[in-house]
């Protein structure tokens, strides 16, 4: 679990802007009124129990890679830097009122009905970039993490593990935002460059 502390330490810098922890454990960090009145720079959802993680595996009809399972034990998904990058989790309902409005993007759809036709059985889709809708998936056989375009599983970026991806991408995207939570140059892509292996 310590491998994710670097990620949370970066997100916590926005607490200087304000933060809120809901009764259900969801953490809202850094109000972003320049995006929308109720928007937050980061949203980190409460950890899952082993039983809830098993519920995800049953729902997507495949086992979760170890690195992603470990992540779910510290956060049931998250969105960072005004939804630049989202990591999926267990969405328990679609209620649009009260605390239940704050839930992760469901991991089920991209692994079932919305799954790219060329995805392998070992591919588990775990996140996406909002700017272009590109996917993040883990190959359970190798633990490598890949980015692919929206409707295909052909890799355009590669990391050696989910942990390395999340740490390096949080650091990279963080450099695109100022201390007020605004993107420094809105014309700058928030997705990684489409070139080679980003971590080794």
URDA-V915572 format. One record per backbone hydrogen bond with DSSP energy under -1.0 kcal/mol. CO is the residue of the C=O (numbers start at 1). NH is the residue of the N-H. If there is no record, write none. Layout:
# URDA-V915572
{{CO & NH} {CO & NH}}
This chain:
# URDA-V915572
{{1 & 4} {2 & 5} {4 & 8} {5 & 9} {6 & 10} {7 & 11} {8 & 12} {11 & 14} {12 & 15} {13 & 16} {14 & 17} {18 & 30} {20 & 28} {22 & 25} {26 & 22} {27 & 44} {28 & 20} {29 & 42} {30 & 41} {32 & 35} {32 & 36} {36 & 39} {39 & 32} {41 & 82} {42 & 29} {43 & 79} {44 & 27} {45 & 76} {49 & 53} {50 & 54} {51 & 55} {52 & 56} {53 & 57} {54 & 58} {55 & 59} {56 & 60} {57 & 62} {65 & 69} {66 & 70} {67 & 71} {68 & 72} {71 & 74} {71 & 75} {72 & 48} {75 & 77} {77 & 45} {78 & 87} {79 & 43} {80 & 84} {80 & 85} {81 & 84} {84 & 130} {85 & 80} {86 & 128} {87 & 78} {89 & 107} {98 & 101} {99 & 102} {101 & 103} {105 & 89} {108 & 111} {109 & 112} {109 & 114} {112 & 115} {116 & 119} {120 & 123} {122 & 140} {124 & 138} {126 & 88} {127 & 136} {128 & 86} {129 & 133} {134 & 129} {135 & 148} {136 & 126} {136 & 127} {137 & 146} {138 & 124} {139 & 142} {139 & 143} {144 & 139} {145 & 159} {146 & 137} {147 & 156} {147 & 157} {148 & 135} {149 & 152} {157 & 147} {158 & 198} {159 & 145} {161 & 165} {162 & 166} {163 & 167} {164 & 168} {165 & 169} {166 & 170} {167 & 171} {168 & 172} {169 & 173} {170 & 174} {171 & 175} {173 & 176} {174 & 177} {176 & 184} {178 & 181} {182 & 178} {185 & 188} {193 & 195}}
